[in-house]
C-alpha cells in the first residue's frame, strides 16, 4: 500500500491513478490521519442464465410434504 500526503497527491495524481489501476491501494493522508484511498474500480461480470448449471441442483422431492420428523421446525 502506497501512502503519501495531500500535497504530493496533488502533483502526482496521474501516476497515482496508474498505480491504483494496477491493483495497488493508494492512501492519501493529512498529517498522520488517512483521509482518502484510491483503488481500482472494476465492473463485475453480469450473471448469465444457466451459469450455475451443474453447481446448484434441486432434489426431485423438493416440493413434497415434509415428514413428521420436521413438523417441530415449522411450528
C-alpha positions in Angstrom: 0.0 0.0 0.0 1.4 3.4 -1.1 0.9 6.2 1.4 1.6 9.9 0.7 0.4 13.3 1.9 -2.1 15.5 0.2 0.4 17.9 -1.4 2.3 15.0 -3.1 -1.0 13.5 -4.3 -2.0 16.8 -6.0 1.2 16.8 -8.0 1.2 13.1 -8.8 -2.4 12.3 -9.5 -1.9 10.8 -12.9 0.9 8.5 -11.6 -1.2 7.5 -8.6 -4.1 6.6 -10.8 -1.9 4.3 -12.8 -0.7 2.7 -9.6 -4.3 2.1 -8.5 -5.2 0.7 -11.9 -2.5 -1.9 -11.4 -4.3 -3.1 -8.2 -2.4 -1.3 -5.5 -4.1 0.8 -2.9 -3.0 4.5 -2.6 -3.8 6.2 0.7 -3.7 9.9 1.0 -3.0 11.4 4.4 -3.3 14.8 6.0 -0.9 15.0 8.9 -1.0 11.5 10.4 -4.6 10.8 9.5 -5.7 8.9 6.4 -8.3 10.9 4.5 -8.8 9.1 1.2 -8.0 5.9 -0.6 -7.6 5.4 -4.4 -8.5 1.9 -5.6 -9.3 0.5 -9.0 -12.9 0.1 -9.8 -13.7 -3.0 -11.8 -17.1 -3.9 -13.2 -18.4 -7.2 -12.0 -19.3 -9.6 -14.8 -23.0 -9.8 -15.5 -24.7 -13.0 -14.4 -25.9 -15.2 -17.2 -28.8 -17.6 -17.2 -27.6 -21.1 -16.6 -24.2 -20.1 -15.3 -24.6 -22.2 -12.2 -25.7 -25.4 -14.1 -24.2 -28.5 -12.5 -23.2 -26.5 -9.4 -26.6 -25.9 -7.8 -29.3 -28.5 -8.0 -32.8 -29.1 -6.5 -33.7 -32.5 -5.2 -36.5 -34.3 -7.0 -38.6 -34.4 -3.8 -38.1 -30.7 -3.0 -41.8 -29.8 -3.1 -43.0 -32.9 -1.4 -44.8 -32.6 2.0 -42.4 -32.8 5.0 -42.3 -35.9 7.1 -43.4 -36.0 10.7 -39.8 -35.5 12.0 -39.7 -32.0 10.5 -43.0 -30.8 11.9 -41.3 -29.3 15.1 -39.2 -27.0 12.9 -42.2 -25.3 11.1 -44.4 -24.6 14.2 
